Amino acid sequence: MLKMFFNLAVISTLIIFGVIRMDAVENKGKDYRYEITVTQKDHELGKMIIELFPEIAPKHVRNFDSLVSIKFYDGTAFHRVIPGFMIQGGDPNSKDKPKNQWGYGDPSQTTVPAEFNSTKHVRGILSAARSQNPNSATSQFFIMTSDAPHLDGQYTAYGKVISGIEVADKIVNSPRDPNDNPLDKISMKIVKLSDKK
């Protein structure tokens, strides 16, 4: 009992002095792994498993998790593919609006403030897409298919692909138009692994 009280007192003190973020304590022990199923023209390209980083980007993780819980991403596209760089997706416009509106987002979406951190933008890292405003991230994210050190500290990295990175390679090498949109829509469906039956 005394040991438990001591541990709580230490954690409380660290939170008060900002050594531990309250968000990180709340997220401890939760499972933040997700399965992204990717399809193109009714053909499954494969599945990626991603794991998020609540300790370093709790607001982005909470936003992503809440969107997955309402099936927000299901039917959205990987609308931007740049070989040797990354794939980007998660824009609600890509569900059913014309392709020339993909990537612009919905102005009514909740924005997430930047949580820049020391994670390097290497192959497999998942990061928050945004406009020129660092605090403008919403639902869109990108997955690195190659290392891009110029993004380090400029974009919020908040997860990584732990299985299926070869699916990202298929996506990024899809034939694309001059705006880097895949010629044929590449759709996603995201489910939290702990919610799969």
C-alpha positions as CSV (number, residue, x, y, z in Angstrom):
1,M,0.0,0.0,0.0
2,L,2.8,2.4,0.9
3,K,4.7,1.5,-2.3
4,M,1.5,2.2,-4.4
5,F,1.1,5.6,-2.6
6,F,4.7,6.4,-3.2
7,N,4.5,5.6,-6.9
8,L,1.4,7.7,-7.3
9,A,3.1,10.6,-5.5
10,V,6.1,10.3,-7.8
11,I,4.0,10.3,-11.0
12,S,1.9,13.2,-9.7
13,T,5.0,15.2,-9.0
14,L,6.5,14.5,-12.5
15,I,3.2,15.5,-14.1
16,I,3.1,18.8,-12.1
17,F,6.6,19.7,-13.1
18,G,6.0,18.7,-16.7
19,V,8.4,15.7,-16.9
20,I,5.5,13.4,-17.8
21,R,2.6,14.6,-19.9
22,M,-0.9,13.7,-18.5
23,D,-1.8,12.5,-22.0
24,A,0.9,9.9,-21.9
25,V,-0.3,8.6,-18.5
26,E,-3.9,8.3,-19.8
27,N,-2.7,6.4,-22.9
28,K,-0.4,4.0,-21.1
29,G,-1.4,0.4,-21.7
30,K,-3.8,1.1,-24.5
31,D,-3.3,-0.6,-27.8
32,Y,-2.9,1.7,-30.8
33,R,-2.4,-0.7,-33.6
34,Y,-4.5,-0.5,-36.7
35,E,-5.0,-2.5,-39.9
36,I,-5.3,-0.5,-43.2
37,T,-6.8,-2.6,-46.0
38,V,-6.1,-1.1,-49.4
39,T,-8.1,-1.7,-52.6
40,Q,-8.0,-0.5,-56.2
41,K,-10.8,-1.3,-58.7
42,D,-12.3,-3.9,-56.3
43,H,-9.0,-5.7,-56.0
44,E,-7.2,-5.9,-52.6
45,L,-3.6,-4.6,-52.9
46,G,-2.9,-5.8,-49.3
47,K,-2.9,-4.8,-45.7
48,M,-0.6,-2.6,-43.6
49,I,-0.4,-2.7,-39.8
50,I,0.5,0.6,-38.2
51,E,1.3,1.4,-34.6
52,L,0.9,4.9,-33.2
53,F,3.0,6.8,-30.7
54,P,0.8,8.3,-27.9
55,E,3.8,9.1,-25.8
56,I,5.1,11.7,-28.2
57,A,2.0,12.9,-30.1
58,P,-1.1,12.2,-27.9
59,K,-3.4,14.7,-29.6
60,H,-2.7,13.3,-33.1
61,V,-3.1,9.7,-31.8
62,R,-6.4,10.6,-30.1
63,N,-7.7,12.3,-33.3
64,F,-6.8,9.4,-35.5
65,D,-8.2,6.9,-33.0
66,S,-11.5,8.8,-32.8
67,L,-11.8,9.0,-36.6
68,V,-11.2,5.3,-37.0
69,S,-13.9,4.6,-34.3
70,I,-16.5,6.3,-36.5
71,K,-15.2,4.6,-39.7
72,F,-14.3,8.1,-41.1
73,Y,-11.4,6.8,-43.2
74,D,-13.4,3.9,-44.8
75,G,-13.7,4.8,-48.5
76,T,-11.1,7.6,-48.5
77,A,-8.2,7.4,-50.9
78,F,-4.5,7.5,-51.0
79,H,-4.8,10.6,-53.3
80,R,-1.2,11.6,-53.6
81,V,1.7,9.3,-54.5
82,I,5.3,10.4,-55.1
83,P,7.8,7.7,-55.8
84,G,11.0,8.0,-53.7
85,F,9.0,10.0,-51.1
86,M,5.6,9.1,-49.7
87,I,1.9,8.3,-50.0
88,Q,-0.8,10.6,-48.6
89,G,-4.4,10.0,-47.8
90,G,-7.3,10.4,-45.5
91,D,-9.1,13.4,-47.1
92,P,-12.9,13.2,-46.8
93,N,-13.2,14.8,-50.2
94,S,-11.7,11.7,-51.7
95,K,-14.8,9.6,-50.8
96,D,-17.2,11.0,-53.4
97,K,-16.1,14.4,-54.6
98,P,-14.3,15.1,-58.0
99,K,-10.6,14.3,-58.0
100,N,-9.6,18.0,-58.4
101,Q,-10.9,18.5,-54.8
102,W,-8.9,15.7,-53.3
103,G,-6.3,16.9,-50.8
104,Y,-8.0,20.1,-49.9
105,G,-9.9,18.8,-46.9
106,D,-13.1,20.0,-45.3
107,P,-12.8,23.4,-43.6
108,S,-15.2,22.3,-40.9
109,Q,-12.8,19.6,-39.7
110,T,-11.3,19.8,-36.2
111,T,-7.6,20.9,-36.4
112,V,-4.8,19.4,-34.3
113,P,-2.0,21.5,-33.0
114,A,1.5,20.5,-34.0
115,E,3.4,18.0,-31.8
116,F,6.8,18.1,-33.4
117,N,9.2,15.6,-32.0
118,S,12.5,13.9,-32.5
119,T,11.2,11.0,-34.6
120,K,13.0,10.9,-37.9
121,H,11.0,10.8,-41.2
122,V,12.4,7.5,-42.4
123,R,10.8,4.7,-44.4
124,G,7.6,3.5,-42.8
125,I,6.9,6.5,-40.6
126,L,3.3,7.9,-40.5
127,S,3.1,11.7,-40.1
128,A,0.4,14.3,-40.2
129,A,-0.3,16.2,-43.4
130,R,-0.9,19.9,-43.0
131,S,-1.0,23.3,-44.8
132,Q,1.7,26.0,-44.3
133,N,0.2,26.5,-40.9
134,P,1.9,24.1,-38.5
135,N,-1.3,23.8,-36.5
136,S,-3.6,22.9,-39.4
137,A,-3.5,19.0,-39.3
138,T,-6.8,17.3,-39.6
139,S,-7.5,13.7,-40.8
140,Q,-4.9,13.5,-43.6
141,F,-1.7,11.6,-43.1
142,F,1.3,10.4,-45.1
143,I,3.4,7.3,-44.9
144,M,7.1,7.6,-45.9
145,T,8.3,5.1,-48.6
146,S,11.8,6.6,-48.4
147,D,13.7,8.7,-45.9
148,A,13.1,12.4,-46.0
149,P,15.2,14.2,-43.3
150,H,14.1,17.6,-44.5
151,L,10.7,16.9,-42.9
152,D,12.2,16.2,-39.4
153,G,10.9,18.6,-36.8
154,Q,8.6,20.2,-39.4
155,Y,5.8,17.7,-39.4
156,T,4.3,15.6,-36.6
157,A,5.4,12.0,-36.9
158,Y,3.0,9.9,-34.8
159,G,3.2,6.3,-36.0
160,K,4.9,3.7,-38.1
161,V,4.1,0.8,-40.4
162,I,5.1,-2.4,-38.5
163,S,3.9,-4.8,-41.2
164,G,3.1,-4.6,-44.9
165,I,5.3,-1.8,-46.0
166,E,5.4,-3.5,-49.4
167,V,1.8,-2.4,-49.8
168,A,2.9,1.2,-49.5
169,D,5.4,0.4,-52.3
170,K,2.6,-0.8,-54.5
171,I,0.6,2.3,-53.9
172,V,3.5,4.8,-54.5
173,N,4.4,3.1,-57.8
174,S,0.8,3.2,-59.2
175,P,0.5,5.1,-62.5
176,R,-0.4,8.7,-61.7
177,D,-1.4,11.9,-63.3
178,P,0.7,15.2,-63.4
179,N,-0.8,16.1,-60.0
180,D,0.5,12.9,-58.4
181,N,-3.0,11.4,-58.1
182,P,-3.2,7.7,-58.9
183,L,-5.0,7.2,-62.2
184,D,-7.3,4.7,-60.6
185,K,-8.6,5.4,-57.1
186,I,-6.8,3.6,-54.3
187,S,-9.2,3.2,-51.3
188,M,-8.6,2.4,-47.7
189,K,-10.5,0.9,-44.8
190,I,-9.0,1.2,-41.3
191,V,-9.9,-0.9,-38.3
192,K,-8.4,-0.9,-34.8
193,L,-6.8,-4.4,-34.2
194,S,-8.2,-4.6,-30.7
195,D,-11.7,-4.1,-32.1
196,K,-11.5,-6.9,-34.7
197,K,-13.8,-9.8,-33.9
